[in-house]
């Protein structure tokens, strides 16, 4: 059966596959468009099986706010050549669009969601593996909900953050944008010291004691010195206690209060490739 250029173009628009791959799929499917799509999907499954052990350390991360919700997604690939490709980035945005449109809460929900009237998100990713020829991994996704949520996408799309706020006023959102950049730059471990797990606290105390003893301090003073160093650890690693990057005379907590009385961050998320 003769395959026309218009058929090839139609399949290419539907799948993003290359011209030759589309033509081969249509030939194999005797010109049937739906069967040709299945041929390309099967190719994706074969490529995925072959590349399953490859490392997918590159990729892009997109965050987006929508009303009082925020969404953040990470799709990994094998090379930065693919990660920088505009079609790949559009594909990642299309996955995030599915998440936002359906208000999805978990990675599992997103993978199972309908991408279009034929494929789920997970199936679409498999199809794209065949198109791109690299392992793709939807490795990270979450949703945040609060009075207001601010999203920040760092240039290059290898780092993004979400910051949830207890107020939706203009002043709160403006302050939240600055705190979202703070989260990106300073990588806090938790919102406040209550969010630091006990194992981490115990480890920091032991390190503090060991350092004090190595510095020649008496053993009986080591515990007190370690507790002091723990306080410094909390200040450096918990968001609300960190010095605000644009005015280090203020903590983030003090900056938020100066923007609006009672304003605080209730939750944050930070995804990074590095």
C-alpha positions in Angstrom: 0.0 0.0 0.0 1.3 3.5 -0.9 1.8 5.7 2.1 1.2 9.4 1.5 3.1 12.3 2.9 0.0 13.6 4.6 -0.4 10.3 6.5 3.2 10.4 7.6 2.7 14.0 8.8 -0.5 13.1 10.7 1.3 10.3 12.5 4.2 12.5 13.3 1.9 15.2 14.8 0.2 12.5 16.9 3.3 10.8 18.2 6.3 13.2 17.8 8.2 10.3 16.0 10.6 11.0 13.2 9.5 10.9 9.5 11.2 7.7 8.7 9.9 5.9 11.8 6.4 7.1 11.0 6.6 5.9 7.4 7.9 2.5 8.5 5.2 2.2 11.1 2.5 3.0 8.5 3.9 0.5 6.1 3.9 -2.2 8.7 0.3 -1.2 9.6 -0.9 -1.1 6.0 -1.8 2.5 6.4 -3.9 2.1 9.5 -3.2 5.1 11.7 -4.2 3.4 15.0 -2.2 0.3 14.3 0.8 2.5 13.3 0.6 4.2 16.7 0.7 0.8 18.3 3.7 -0.2 16.2 5.5 2.9 17.6 4.4 2.1 21.1 5.8 -1.4 20.8 9.1 0.1 19.5 9.2 2.2 22.7 8.7 -0.9 24.8 11.6 -2.6 23.1 13.9 0.4 23.5 12.8 0.7 27.1 13.7 -3.0 27.7 17.1 -2.5 26.1 17.9 0.7 28.0 16.5 -0.3 31.3 19.9 -0.6 33.0 21.1 2.8 31.7 21.4 5.7 34.0 19.0 8.6 33.5 20.6 11.4 35.4 19.8 14.3 33.1 16.3 15.8 32.6 14.1 18.7 33.5 12.0 19.9 36.4 9.0 22.1 36.1 6.9 23.7 38.9 3.6 25.4 38.4 1.1 27.1 40.7 -2.6 26.9 40.0 -4.8 28.8 42.5 -4.2 27.5 45.9 -2.3 24.5 44.6 1.2 23.9 43.4 2.6 21.0 41.3 6.2 20.0 40.7 7.4 17.3 38.3 10.8 15.7 37.3 11.3 13.7 34.1 14.8 12.2 33.7 16.6 11.3 30.5 20.1 10.0 29.7 21.7 13.1 28.0 21.6 16.8 28.4 21.2 17.0 24.6 17.7 15.6 25.0 17.1 17.6 28.2 17.7 20.8 26.3 15.6 19.8 23.3 12.5 22.1 23.0 10.2 19.2 22.0 11.3 17.2 25.1 10.5 20.2 27.3 7.1 20.7 25.7 6.4 17.0 26.4 7.3 17.5 30.1 5.0 20.5 30.2 2.3 18.4 28.7 2.7 15.9 31.6 2.5 18.7 34.1 -0.6 20.0 32.3 -2.3 16.6 32.9 -1.4 16.8 36.6 -2.7 20.3 37.0 -5.9 19.7 35.0 -6.8 16.7 37.2 -5.4 17.9 40.5 -3.4 14.7 41.0 -1.8 14.1 44.3 0.8 11.4 43.8 3.3 10.0 41.3 1.3 6.8 41.0 -1.9 8.8 40.2 0.0 10.7 37.5 1.4 7.6 35.8 -2.0 6.1 35.7 -3.8 9.2 34.5 -5.1 9.5 30.9 -2.7 11.4 28.7 -5.1 11.4 25.9 -8.1 9.3 24.7 -5.8 6.3 24.0 -2.8 6.3 26.3 -2.0 6.8 30.0 0.9 9.0 31.0 3.0 6.0 31.7 2.2 4.5 28.3 2.9 7.9 26.6 6.3 8.0 28.2 7.1 4.5 26.9 6.0 5.7 23.4 8.4 8.6 23.8 11.2 6.3 24.7 10.9 4.8 21.2 10.7 8.3 19.7 13.7 9.7 21.5 15.8 6.5 21.8 16.7 7.1 25.5 15.6 5.8 28.8 13.0 8.2 30.4 12.0 8.1 34.0 9.2 10.1 35.6 11.1 10.0 38.9 9.5 12.7 41.1 6.2 14.4 41.4 4.1 16.0 44.2 1.3 18.4 44.8 1.1 21.1 47.6 -2.1 22.8 48.7 -2.4 25.8 51.0 -4.0 29.3 51.2 -1.5 30.2 48.5 1.3 28.4 46.7 4.2 30.0 44.9 6.3 28.1 42.3 9.9 29.0 41.3 11.7 27.6 38.2 15.4 28.2 38.3 16.9 29.0 34.9 17.9 25.8 33.1 15.0 23.9 34.6 17.2 21.6 36.7 15.9 23.0 39.9 12.4 24.1 41.0 10.6 24.8 44.3 7.2 25.2 45.7 6.4 27.3 48.8 3.0 27.0 50.6 1.8 30.1 52.5 -0.9 30.6 55.1 -2.1 33.8 53.4 -3.1 34.6 49.8 -2.7 38.4 49.9 -0.6 40.2 47.3 2.0 41.0 50.0 2.1 37.3 51.1 2.6 36.1 47.5 5.3 38.7 46.8 7.1 37.6 49.9 6.6 33.9 49.0 8.3 34.4 45.7 11.4 35.6 47.5 11.3 32.7 49.9 10.9 30.2 47.0 14.2 31.5 45.6 15.7 31.2 49.1 14.7 27.5 49.2 16.3 27.1 45.8 19.6 28.8 46.8 20.0 27.5 50.4 18.4 24.0 50.2 17.0 23.8 53.8 16.4 20.4 55.2 13.2 21.2 57.0 10.8 24.1 57.8 11.9 24.3 61.4 13.8 22.2 63.9 10.7 20.0 64.6 11.1 18.7 61.0 14.7 17.4 61.6 14.6 13.7 62.3 16.1 12.4 65.6 18.8 10.4 63.8 20.2 13.5 62.2 20.1 15.4 65.5 21.9 12.5 67.3 24.5 12.4 64.5 25.1 16.2 64.7 25.5 16.0 68.5 28.1 13.2 68.2 30.0 15.1 65.6 29.9 18.2 67.8 31.3 16.2 70.8 34.1 14.6 68.7 35.1 18.0 67.3 35.2 19.5 70.8 37.4 16.7 72.1 39.7 17.0 69.1 40.0 20.7 69.9 41.2 19.9 73.3 38.1 20.8 75.2 37.4 18.8 78.5 35.1 15.9 78.0 32.6 17.3 80.5 32.2 20.4 78.3 31.8 18.5 75.1 28.1 18.0 75.5 27.4 21.7 76.1 29.6 22.7 73.1 27.8 20.1 70.9 24.4 21.5 71.9 25.7 25.0 70.9 26.8 23.6 67.5 23.4 21.9 67.1 21.7 25.3 67.5 23.9 26.6 64.7 23.0 23.6 62.6 19.3 24.3 63.0 19.8 28.0 62.1 21.6 27.0 58.9 19.4 24.1 57.8 15.8 25.0 58.7 14.1 27.5 56.4 12.4 29.8 58.9 15.6 30.2 61.0 17.9 30.7 58.0 19.3 34.2 57.5 17.2 35.8 54.7 19.4 35.9 51.6 18.4 39.5 50.6 18.9 40.9 54.1 20.9 38.6 56.4 20.0 40.8 59.4 16.6 39.1 59.3 15.7 35.4 59.5 13.2 34.2 56.9 10.6 34.0 59.7 11.2 37.7 60.5 11.2 38.7 56.9 7.8 37.0 56.4 6.4 38.8 59.5 7.6 42.1 58.2 5.8 41.5 54.9 2.5 40.6 56.7 1.8 40.0 60.4 1.4 36.3 61.1 2.6 35.3 57.6 4.5 32.0 57.5 5.4 29.1 55.3 3.5 25.9 56.0 5.3 23.6 53.6 8.0 23.6 50.9 9.3 21.3 48.2 12.6 21.4 46.3 13.5 19.1 43.4 17.0 19.3 41.9 18.9 17.2 39.5 22.2 17.7 41.4 
